[in-house]
């Protein structure tokens, strides 16, 4: 073995450890940002109408779909907007129909063993 060969191996180990640590930090940071997407719970309403959805579990839904699953018009690099910011401001699809089409008729009927499909399941 050549003189100083042990130093070369030590440098490789140090470089590998640094790269591994940076990769782990990136993964942890990325997951922390991915989990911080709005409030944990919220109220979905139809501008004060009586059948609102109290305590909508936003964080549970985030774990099951990406943002575009619900915020379908979300632009890359921008924060998602509240549904009613589009669906109550002159949009052809009003908020109640948008919620029911996306949530109840879309995801909930596909996963009816785990998601409510009757009125009181969401509007309890």
N, CA, C and O atoms as a GROMACS GRO file, in nm:
protein
  496
    1UNK      N    1   0.084  -0.118   0.000
    1UNK     CA    2   0.000   0.000   0.000
    1UNK      C    3   0.089   0.125   0.000
    1UNK      O    4   0.191   0.129   0.068
    2UNK      N    5   0.048   0.224  -0.077
    2UNK     CA    6   0.126   0.346  -0.087
    2UNK      C    7   0.116   0.428   0.041
    2UNK      O    8   0.017   0.422   0.114
    3UNK      N    9   0.221   0.503   0.063
    3UNK     CA   10   0.224   0.591   0.178
    3UNK      C   11   0.117   0.700   0.161
    3UNK      O   12   0.106   0.759   0.054
    4UNK      N   13   0.038   0.726   0.265
    4UNK     CA   14  -0.065   0.830   0.257
    4UNK      C   15  -0.196   0.778   0.202
    4UNK      O   16  -0.291   0.855   0.190
    5UNK      N   17  -0.205   0.647   0.168
    5UNK     CA   18  -0.328   0.589   0.114
    5UNK      C   19  -0.442   0.595   0.214
    5UNK      O   20  -0.557   0.609   0.175
    6UNK      N   21  -0.411   0.584   0.341
    6UNK     CA   22  -0.513   0.592   0.445
    6UNK      C   23  -0.580   0.728   0.449
    6UNK      O   24  -0.699   0.738   0.480
    7UNK      N   25  -0.504   0.831   0.419
    7UNK     CA   26  -0.557   0.967   0.419
    7UNK      C   27  -0.659   0.984   0.306
    7UNK      O   28  -0.760   1.053   0.323
    8UNK      N   29  -0.634   0.921   0.191
    8UNK     CA   30  -0.725   0.927   0.077
    8UNK      C   31  -0.859   0.863   0.114
    8UNK      O   32  -0.965   0.918   0.083
    9UNK      N   33  -0.854   0.748   0.181
    9UNK     CA   34  -0.976   0.679   0.223
    9UNK      C   35  -1.053   0.764   0.325
    9UNK      O   36  -1.175   0.772   0.319
   10UNK      N   37  -0.981   0.826   0.417
   10UNK     CA   38  -1.047   0.912   0.516
   10UNK      C   39  -1.117   1.029   0.448
   10UNK      O   40  -1.228   1.065   0.487
   11UNK      N   41  -1.053   1.088   0.346
   11UNK     CA   42  -1.115   1.200   0.274
   11UNK      C   43  -1.243   1.154   0.205
   11UNK      O   44  -1.343   1.225   0.204
   12UNK      N   45  -1.240   1.034   0.146
   12UNK     CA   46  -1.359   0.981   0.079
   12UNK      C   47  -1.473   0.963   0.179
   12UNK      O   48  -1.588   0.994   0.150
   13UNK      N   49  -1.440   0.912   0.297
   13UNK     CA   50  -1.541   0.890   0.400
   13UNK      C   51  -1.601   1.023   0.445
   13UNK      O   52  -1.722   1.034   0.463
   14UNK      N   53  -1.516   1.123   0.464
   14UNK     CA   54  -1.564   1.255   0.506
   14UNK      C   55  -1.653   1.316   0.398
   14UNK      O   56  -1.759   1.370   0.430
   15UNK      N   57  -1.612   1.307   0.272
   15UNK     CA   58  -1.693   1.362   0.162
   15UNK      C   59  -1.827   1.289   0.155
   15UNK      O   60  -1.932   1.352   0.140
   16UNK      N   61  -1.825   1.158   0.167
   16UNK     CA   62  -1.949   1.079   0.165
   16UNK      C   63  -2.041   1.121   0.280
   16UNK      O   64  -2.161   1.137   0.260
   17UNK      N   65  -1.985   1.138   0.399
   17UNK     CA   66  -2.065   1.176   0.516
   17UNK      C   67  -2.128   1.314   0.497
   17UNK      O   68  -2.244   1.335   0.533
   18UNK      N   69  -2.052   1.408   0.441
   18UNK     CA   70  -2.104   1.543   0.417
   18UNK      C   71  -2.217   1.539   0.314
   18UNK      O   72  -2.321   1.602   0.334
   19UNK      N   73  -2.198   1.466   0.205
   19UNK     CA   74  -2.301   1.454   0.102
   19UNK      C   75  -2.427   1.388   0.160
   19UNK      O   76  -2.538   1.433   0.133
   20UNK      N   77  -2.409   1.283   0.237
   20UNK     CA   78  -2.521   1.214   0.299
   20UNK      C   79  -2.597   1.308   0.394
   20UNK      O   80  -2.720   1.312   0.391
   21UNK      N   81  -2.524   1.384   0.476
   21UNK     CA   82  -2.586   1.477   0.570
   21UNK      C   83  -2.665   1.586   0.495
   21UNK      O   84  -2.775   1.621   0.536
   22UNK      N   85  -2.608   1.637   0.387
   22UNK     CA   86  -2.677   1.740   0.308
   22UNK      C   87  -2.804   1.683   0.245
   22UNK      O   88  -2.907   1.750   0.241
   23UNK      N   89  -2.797   1.562   0.198
   23UNK     CA   90  -2.915   1.497   0.140
   23UNK      C   91  -3.024   1.478   0.242
   23UNK      O   92  -3.141   1.502   0.213
   24UNK      N   93  -2.987   1.436   0.363
   24UNK     CA   94  -3.086   1.420   0.471
   24UNK      C   95  -3.147   1.553   0.509
   24UNK      O   96  -3.268   1.562   0.530
   25UNK      N   97  -3.066   1.657   0.519
   25UNK     CA   98  -3.118   1.789   0.554
   25UNK      C   99  -3.214   1.838   0.447
   25UNK      O  100  -3.318   1.895   0.480
   26UNK      N  101  -3.183   1.815   0.322
   26UNK     CA  102  -3.272   1.856   0.212
   26UNK      C  103  -3.403   1.782   0.218
   26UNK      O  104  -3.509   1.842   0.198
   27UNK      N  105  -3.398   1.653   0.247
   27UNK     CA  106  -3.521   1.574   0.256
   27UNK      C  107  -3.606   1.620   0.373
   27UNK      O  108  -3.728   1.632   0.360
   28UNK      N  109  -3.544   1.646   0.487
   28UNK     CA  110  -3.619   1.691   0.604
   28UNK      C  111  -3.678   1.829   0.582
   28UNK      O  112  -3.793   1.855   0.618
   29UNK      N  113  -3.600   1.918   0.523
   29UNK     CA  114  -3.649   2.053   0.495
   29UNK      C  115  -3.763   2.048   0.396
   29UNK      O  116  -3.863   2.117   0.414
   30UNK      N  117  -3.750   1.967   0.293
   30UNK     CA  118  -3.856   1.955   0.192
   30UNK      C  119  -3.984   1.903   0.254
   30UNK      O  120  -4.091   1.954   0.222
   31UNK      N  121  -3.976   1.803   0.341
   31UNK     CA  122  -4.097   1.750   0.402
   31UNK      C  123  -4.157   1.850   0.499
   31UNK      O  124  -4.279   1.855   0.514
   32UNK      N  125  -4.074   1.929   0.565
   32UNK     CA  126  -4.128   2.030   0.656
   32UNK      C  127  -4.206   2.134   0.578
   32UNK      O  128  -4.313   2.176   0.621
   33UNK      N  129  -4.153   2.177   0.462
   33UNK     CA  130  -4.226   2.273   0.380
   33UNK      C  131  -4.352   2.210   0.323
   33UNK      O  132  -4.456   2.276   0.316
   34UNK      N  133  -4.345   2.085   0.283
   34UNK     CA  134  -4.460   2.018   0.224
   34UNK      C  135  -4.574   2.006   0.324
   34UNK      O  136  -4.691   2.007   0.285
   35UNK      N  137  -4.543   1.996   0.453
   35UNK     CA  138  -4.647   1.982   0.553
   35UNK      C  139  -4.705   2.116   0.596
   35UNK      O  140  -4.810   2.119   0.658
   36UNK      N  141  -4.641   2.225   0.565
   36UNK     CA  142  -4.686   2.355   0.608
   36UNK      C  143  -4.761   2.425   0.495
   36UNK      O  144  -4.709   2.519   0.434
   37UNK      N  145  -4.882   2.379   0.468
   37UNK     CA  146  -4.960   2.433   0.357
   37UNK      C  147  -5.096   2.480   0.405
   37UNK      O  148  -5.198   2.424   0.366
   38UNK      N  149  -5.098   2.580   0.487
   38UNK     CA  150  -5.225   2.633   0.532
   38UNK      C  151  -5.264   2.580   0.668
   38UNK      O  152  -5.190   2.504   0.730
   39UNK      N  153  -5.381   2.622   0.715
   39UNK     CA  154  -5.425   2.583   0.849
   39UNK      C  155  -5.458   2.435   0.859
   39UNK      O  156  -5.489   2.370   0.759
   40UNK      N  157  -5.450   2.382   0.981
   40UNK     CA  158  -5.481   2.242   1.004
   40UNK      C  159  -5.630   2.214   0.983
   40UNK      O  160  -5.667   2.116   0.919
   41UNK      N  161  -5.714   2.302   1.036
   41UNK     CA  162  -5.859   2.292   1.015
   41UNK      C  163  -5.912   2.428   0.972
   41UNK      O  164  -5.849   2.531   0.997
   42UNK      N  165  -6.027   2.428   0.908
   42UNK     CA  166  -6.089   2.553   0.863
   42UNK      C  167  -6.239   2.532   0.848
   42UNK      O  168  -6.287   2.419   0.856
   43UNK      N  169  -6.311   2.639   0.825
   43UNK     CA  170  -6.454   2.632   0.798
   43UNK      C  171  -6.476   2.664   0.652
   43UNK      O  172  -6.428   2.767   0.602
   44UNK      N  173  -6.547   2.578   0.582
   44UNK     CA  174  -6.585   2.602   0.444
   44UNK      C  175  -6.730   2.648   0.445
   44UNK      O  176  -6.817   2.577   0.496
   45UNK      N  177  -6.756   2.766   0.390
   45UNK     CA  178  -6.894   2.813   0.390
   45UNK      C  179  -6.933   2.869   0.255
   45UNK      O  180  -6.849   2.889   0.167
   46UNK      N  181  -7.060   2.893   0.240
   46UNK     CA  182  -7.116   2.950   0.118
   46UNK      C  183  -7.158   3.093   0.146
   46UNK      O  184  -7.276   3.126   0.135
   47UNK      N  185  -7.063   3.177   0.181
   47UNK     CA  186  -7.090   3.317   0.213
   47UNK      C  187  -7.200   3.334   0.316
   47UNK      O  188  -7.294   3.411   0.297
   48UNK      N  189  -7.187   3.261   0.427
   48UNK     CA  190  -7.279   3.277   0.538
   48UNK      C  191  -7.404   3.190   0.531
   48UNK      O  192  -7.487   3.196   0.621
   49UNK      N  193  -7.419   3.111   0.427
   49UNK     CA  194  -7.535   3.022   0.418
   49UNK      C  195  -7.526   2.918   0.530
   49UNK      O  196  -7.418   2.898   0.586
   50UNK      N  197  -7.636   2.854   0.563
   50UNK     CA  198  -7.639   2.770   0.683
   50UNK      C  199  -7.568   2.636   0.673
   50UNK      O  200  -7.528   2.584   0.776
   51UNK      N  201  -7.550   2.578   0.557
   51UNK     CA  202  -7.488   2.445   0.548
   51UNK      C  203  -7.337   2.454   0.526
   51UNK      O  204  -7.286   2.409   0.424
   52UNK      N  205  -7.268   2.511   0.622
   52UNK     CA  206  -7.123   2.520   0.610
   52UNK      C  207  -7.058   2.391   0.661
   52UNK      O  208  -7.123   2.311   0.728
   53UNK      N  209  -6.932   2.374   0.630
   53UNK     CA  210  -6.856   2.260   0.680
   53UNK      C  211  -6.764   2.313   0.789
   53UNK      O  212  -6.664   2.380   0.762
   54UNK      N  213  -6.798   2.282   0.913
   54UNK     CA  214  -6.718   2.325   1.027
   54UNK      C  215  -6.602   2.227   1.045
   54UNK      O  216  -6.616   2.108   1.019
   55UNK      N  217  -6.490   2.276   1.089
   55UNK     CA  218  -6.374   2.193   1.121
   55UNK      C  219  -6.332   2.100   1.007
   55UNK      O  220  -6.306   1.982   1.029
   56UNK      N  221  -6.326   2.155   0.887
   56UNK     CA  222  -6.273   2.081   0.773
   56UNK      C  223  -6.127   2.048   0.802
   56UNK      O  224  -6.047   2.138   0.827
   57UNK      N  225  -6.093   1.922   0.798
   57UNK     CA  226  -5.959   1.876   0.833
   57UNK      C  227  -5.865   1.887   0.712
   57UNK      O  228  -5.841   1.790   0.640
   58UNK      N  229  -5.815   2.007   0.692
   58UNK     CA  230  -5.730   2.038   0.577
   58UNK      C  231  -5.606   1.950   0.574
   58UNK      O  232  -5.569   1.899   0.468
   59UNK      N  233  -5.542   1.930   0.689
   59UNK     CA  234  -5.418   1.852   0.696
   59UNK      C  235  -5.442   1.705   0.659
   59UNK      O  236  -5.354   1.642   0.601
   60UNK      N  237  -5.559   1.651   0.691
   60UNK     CA  238  -5.590   1.512   0.654
   60UNK      C  239  -5.603   1.499   0.503
   60UNK      O  240  -5.555   1.403   0.443
   61UNK      N  241  -5.667   1.596   0.441
   61UNK     CA  242  -5.684   1.595   0.296
   61UNK      C  243  -5.550   1.615   0.224
   61UNK      O  244  -5.528   1.556   0.119
   62UNK      N  245  -5.462   1.697   0.281
   62UNK     CA  246  -5.330   1.718   0.221
   62UNK      C  247  -5.250   1.589   0.217
   62UNK      O  248  -5.171   1.568   0.125
   63UNK      N  249  -5.270   1.503   0.315
   63UNK     CA  250  -5.197   1.377   0.319
   63UNK      C  251  -5.247   1.279   0.212
   63UNK      O  252  -5.178   1.182   0.180
   64UNK      N  253  -5.365   1.305   0.157
   64UNK     CA  254  -5.425   1.212   0.060
   64UNK      C  255  -5.414   1.259  -0.085
   64UNK      O  256  -5.428   1.178  -0.177
   65UNK      N  257  -5.390   1.386  -0.106
   65UNK     CA  258  -5.381   1.438  -0.243
   65UNK      C  259  -5.288   1.558  -0.245
   65UNK      O  260  -5.261   1.618  -0.140
   66UNK      N  261  -5.239   1.594  -0.361
   66UNK     CA  262  -5.158   1.714  -0.369
   66UNK      C  263  -5.251   1.836  -0.377
   66UNK      O  264  -5.372   1.820  -0.389
   67UNK      N  265  -5.195   1.954  -0.370
   67UNK     CA  266  -5.276   2.077  -0.367
   67UNK      C  267  -5.369   2.088  -0.487
   67UNK      O  268  -5.484   2.130  -0.474
   68UNK      N  269  -5.319   2.050  -0.605
   68UNK     CA  270  -5.399   2.064  -0.727
   68UNK      C  271  -5.519   1.969  -0.730
   68UNK      O  272  -5.609   1.986  -0.812
   69UNK      N  273  -5.522   1.871  -0.641
   69UNK     CA  274  -5.639   1.785  -0.633
   69UNK      C  275  -5.765   1.864  -0.600
   69UNK      O  276  -5.874   1.831  -0.645
   70UNK      N  277  -5.749   1.969  -0.521
   70UNK     CA  278  -5.862   2.057  -0.485
   70UNK      C  279  -5.847   2.195  -0.548
   70UNK      O  280  -5.942   2.250  -0.603
   71UNK      N  281  -5.727   2.250  -0.539
   71UNK     CA  282  -5.700   2.384  -0.593
   71UNK      C  283  -5.656   2.368  -0.739
   71UNK      O  284  -5.540   2.389  -0.773
   72UNK      N  285  -5.751   2.331  -0.823
   72UNK     CA  286  -5.720   2.289  -0.961
   72UNK      C  287  -5.666   2.400  -1.049
   72UNK      O  288  -5.604   2.370  -1.152
   73UNK      N  289  -5.687   2.524  -1.016
   73UNK     CA  290  -5.636   2.636  -1.097
   73UNK      C  291  -5.510   2.699  -1.037
   73UNK      O  292  -5.471   2.809  -1.075
   74UNK      N  293  -5.447   2.629  -0.945
   74UNK     CA  294  -5.328   2.681  -0.877
   74UNK      C  295  -5.213   2.696  -0.976
   74UNK      O  296  -5.183   2.605  -1.054
   75UNK      N  297  -5.150   2.812  -0.973
   75UNK     CA  298  -5.037   2.839  -1.061
   75UNK      C  299  -4.908   2.797  -0.992
   75UNK      O  300  -4.892   2.812  -0.871
   76UNK      N  301  -4.816   2.743  -1.070
   76UNK     CA  302  -4.687   2.699  -1.016
   76UNK      C  303  -4.617   2.815  -0.946
   76UNK      O  304  -4.611   2.926  -0.999
   77UNK      N  305  -4.565   2.788  -0.828
   77UNK     CA  306  -4.491   2.888  -0.753
   77UNK      C  307  -4.578   2.985  -0.675
   77UNK      O  308  -4.526   3.074  -0.608
   78UNK      N  309  -4.710   2.970  -0.680
   78UNK     CA  310  -4.801   3.056  -0.606
   78UNK      C  311  -4.873   2.977  -0.498
   78UNK      O  312  -4.892   2.856  -0.509
   79UNK      N  313  -4.913   3.047  -0.393
   79UNK     CA  314  -4.991   2.983  -0.288
   79UNK      C  315  -5.131   2.956  -0.340
   79UNK      O  316  -5.184   3.033  -0.420
   80UNK      N  317  -5.192   2.845  -0.296
   80UNK     CA  318  -5.329   2.817  -0.337
   80UNK      C  319  -5.426   2.922  -0.284
   80UNK      O  320  -5.407   2.975  -0.174
   81UNK      N  321  -5.529   2.951  -0.361
   81UNK     CA  322  -5.632   3.045  -0.319
   81UNK      C  323  -5.748   2.969  -0.259
   81UNK      O  324  -5.767   2.850  -0.286
   82UNK      N  325  -5.826   3.036  -0.177
   82UNK     CA  326  -5.948   2.977  -0.124
   82UNK      C  327  -6.044   2.951  -0.240
   82UNK      O  328  -6.049   3.028  -0.336
   83UNK      N  329  -6.118   2.842  -0.232
   83UNK     CA  330  -6.210   2.804  -0.340
   83UNK      C  331  -6.304   2.918  -0.378
   83UNK      O  332  -6.324   2.946  -0.496
   84UNK      N  333  -6.361   2.983  -0.276
   84UNK     CA  334  -6.460   3.087  -0.306
   84UNK      C  335  -6.398   3.214  -0.365
   84UNK      O  336  -6.471   3.301  -0.412
   85UNK      N  337  -6.266   3.226  -0.364
   85UNK     CA  338  -6.206   3.343  -0.428
   85UNK      C  339  -6.231   3.342  -0.579
   85UNK      O  340  -6.232   3.447  -0.642
   86UNK      N  341  -6.250   3.223  -0.635
   86UNK     CA  342  -6.286   3.213  -0.778
   86UNK      C  343  -6.435   3.180  -0.795
   86UNK      O  344  -6.502   3.238  -0.880
   87UNK      N  345  -6.484   3.088  -0.715
   87UNK     CA  346  -6.619   3.036  -0.737
   87UNK      C  347  -6.731   3.124  -0.685
   87UNK      O  348  -6.847   3.088  -0.700
   88UNK      N  349  -6.701   3.236  -0.626
   88UNK     CA  350  -6.805   3.331  -0.586
   88UNK      C  351  -6.786   3.466  -0.655
   88UNK      O  352  -6.859   3.560  -0.626
   89UNK      N  353  -6.691   3.476  -0.744
   89UNK     CA  354  -6.666   3.605  -0.808
   89UNK      C  355  -6.690   3.597  -0.959
   89UNK      O  356  -6.599   3.621  -1.038
   90UNK      N  357  -6.812   3.564  -0.997
   90UNK     CA  358  -6.848   3.564  -1.138
   90UNK      C  359  -6.817   3.434  -1.211
   90UNK      O  360  -6.847   3.423  -1.330
   91UNK      N  361  -6.759   3.336  -1.144
   91UNK     CA  362  -6.731   3.208  -1.208
   91UNK      C  363  -6.862   3.136  -1.238
   91UNK      O  364  -6.957   3.146  -1.160
   92UNK      N  365  -6.868   3.065  -1.349
   92UNK     CA  366  -6.989   2.993  -1.387
   92UNK      C  367  -7.024   2.883  -1.288
   92UNK      O  368  -7.142   2.855  -1.266
   93UNK      N  369  -6.924   2.821  -1.228
   93UNK     CA  370  -6.948   2.715  -1.130
   93UNK      C  371  -6.948   2.778  -0.991
   93UNK      O  372  -6.844   2.820  -0.941
   94UNK      N  373  -7.064   2.784  -0.929
   94UNK     CA  374  -7.077   2.844  -0.796
   94UNK      C  375  -7.014   2.753  -0.690
   94UNK      O  376  -6.991   2.635  -0.714
   95UNK      N  377  -6.988   2.810  -0.574
   95UNK     CA  378  -6.911   2.742  -0.470
   95UNK      C  379  -6.974   2.611  -0.423
   95UNK      O  380  -6.902   2.511  -0.408
   96UNK      N  381  -7.104   2.608  -0.401
   96UNK     CA  382  -7.169   2.485  -0.354
   96UNK      C  383  -7.151   2.373  -0.455
   96UNK      O  384  -7.118   2.260  -0.418
   97UNK      N  385  -7.172   2.404  -0.581
   97UNK     CA  386  -7.157   2.302  -0.686
   97UNK      C  387  -7.010   2.259  -0.699
   97UNK      O  388  -6.982   2.142  -0.721
   98UNK      N  389  -6.919   2.352  -0.684
   98UNK     CA  390  -6.775   2.320  -0.694
   98UNK      C  391  -6.734   2.226  -0.582
   98UNK      O  392  -6.664   2.128  -0.606
   99UNK      N  393  -6.776   2.255  -0.458
   99UNK     CA  394  -6.745   2.167  -0.345
   99UNK      C  395  -6.802   2.028  -0.367
   99UNK      O  396  -6.732   1.928  -0.352
  100UNK      N  397  -6.930   2.022  -0.403
  100UNK     CA  398  -6.995   1.892  -0.418
  100UNK      C  399  -6.934   1.812  -0.534
  100UNK      O  400  -6.913   1.691  -0.522
  101UNK      N  401  -6.906   1.879  -0.645
  101UNK     CA  402  -6.847   1.809  -0.760
  101UNK      C  403  -6.707   1.757  -0.728
  101UNK      O  404  -6.674   1.642  -0.759
  102UNK      N  405  -6.626   1.840  -0.666
  102UNK     CA  406  -6.488   1.801  -0.636
  102UNK      C  407  -6.481   1.704  -0.519
  102UNK      O  408  -6.414   1.601  -0.528
  103UNK      N  409  -6.550   1.736  -0.412
  103UNK     CA  410  -6.538   1.656  -0.289
  103UNK      C  411  -6.629   1.533  -0.290
  103UNK      O  412  -6.582   1.420  -0.295
  104UNK      N  413  -6.758   1.558  -0.286
  104UNK     CA  414  -6.854   1.447  -0.271
  104UNK      C  415  -6.855   1.357  -0.394
  104UNK      O  416  -6.837   1.236  -0.383
  105UNK      N  417  -6.877   1.416  -0.512
  105UNK     CA  418  -6.888   1.335  -0.634
  105UNK      C  419  -6.753   1.285  -0.683
  105UNK      O  420  -6.746   1.184  -0.753
  106UNK      N  421  -6.648   1.355  -0.648
  106UNK     CA  422  -6.514   1.315  -0.690
  106UNK      C  423  -6.451   1.217  -0.594
  106UNK      O  424  -6.467   1.096  -0.608
  107UNK      N  425  -6.381   1.267  -0.497
  107UNK     CA  426  -6.303   1.183  -0.404
  107UNK      C  427  -6.389   1.099  -0.311
  107UNK      O  428  -6.363   0.980  -0.295
  108UNK      N  429  -6.490   1.157  -0.250
  108UNK     CA  430  -6.565   1.084  -0.148
  108UNK      C  431  -6.637   0.962  -0.204
  108UNK      O  432  -6.640   0.857  -0.139
  109UNK      N  433  -6.693   0.972  -0.322
  109UNK     CA  434  -6.760   0.854  -0.380
  109UNK      C  435  -6.660   0.747  -0.420
  109UNK      O  436  -6.692   0.628  -0.416
  110UNK      N  437  -6.541   0.786  -0.459
  110UNK     CA  438  -6.436   0.688  -0.491
  110UNK      C  439  -6.389   0.614  -0.366
  110UNK      O  440  -6.352   0.497  -0.373
  111UNK      N  441  -6.392   0.682  -0.254
  111UNK     CA  442  -6.343   0.626  -0.127
  111UNK      C  443  -6.455   0.620  -0.024
  111UNK      O  444  -6.434   0.654   0.092
  112UNK      N  445  -6.573   0.577  -0.066
  112UNK     CA  446  -6.690   0.583   0.022
  112UNK      C  447  -6.676   0.500   0.149
  112UNK      O  448  -6.748   0.524   0.246
  113UNK      N  449  -6.586   0.404   0.150
  113UNK     CA  450  -6.565   0.328   0.273
  113UNK      C  451  -6.490   0.411   0.378
  113UNK      O  452  -6.494   0.378   0.496
  114UNK      N  453  -6.422   0.519   0.334
  114UNK     CA  454  -6.345   0.601   0.426
  114UNK      C  455  -6.389   0.746   0.430
  114UNK      O  456  -6.347   0.821   0.518
  115UNK      N  457  -6.475   0.788   0.335
  115UNK     CA  458  -6.514   0.928   0.326
  115UNK      C  459  -6.667   0.940   0.323
  115UNK      O  460  -6.735   0.857   0.263
  116UNK      N  461  -6.720   1.044   0.386
  116UNK     CA  462  -6.866   1.060   0.390
  116UNK      C  463  -6.923   1.098   0.252
  116UNK      O  464  -6.860   1.172   0.176
  117UNK      N  465  -7.041   1.047   0.223
  117UNK     CA  466  -7.111   1.082   0.099
  117UNK      C  467  -7.251   1.136   0.128
  117UNK      O  468  -7.317   1.186   0.036
  118UNK      N  469  -7.296   1.128   0.251
  118UNK     CA  470  -7.427   1.182   0.290
  118UNK      C  471  -7.407   1.322   0.350
  118UNK      O  472  -7.299   1.355   0.398
  119UNK      N  473  -7.512   1.402   0.344
  119UNK     CA  474  -7.504   1.542   0.388
  119UNK      C  475  -7.441   1.560   0.526
  119UNK      O  476  -7.347   1.638   0.542
  120UNK      N  477  -7.493   1.488   0.624
  120UNK     CA  478  -7.447   1.507   0.762
  120UNK      C  479  -7.304   1.463   0.785
  120UNK      O  480  -7.244   1.498   0.887
  121UNK      N  481  -7.247   1.387   0.693
  121UNK     CA  482  -7.108   1.345   0.705
  121UNK      C  483  -7.013   1.464   0.702
  121UNK      O  484  -6.909   1.463   0.768
  122UNK      N  485  -7.047   1.566   0.626
  122UNK     CA  486  -6.965   1.687   0.618
  122UNK      C  487  -7.032   1.806   0.686
  122UNK      O  488  -6.965   1.889   0.747
  123UNK      N  489  -7.164   1.813   0.674
  123UNK     CA  490  -7.239   1.927   0.728
  123UNK      C  491  -7.297   1.898   0.865
  123UNK      O  492  -7.401   1.954   0.902
  124UNK      N  493  -7.231   1.809   0.942
  124UNK     CA  494  -7.277   1.766   1.074
  124UNK      C  495  -7.326   1.873   1.161
  124UNK      O  496  -7.367   1.847   1.274
   0.00000   0.00000   0.00000
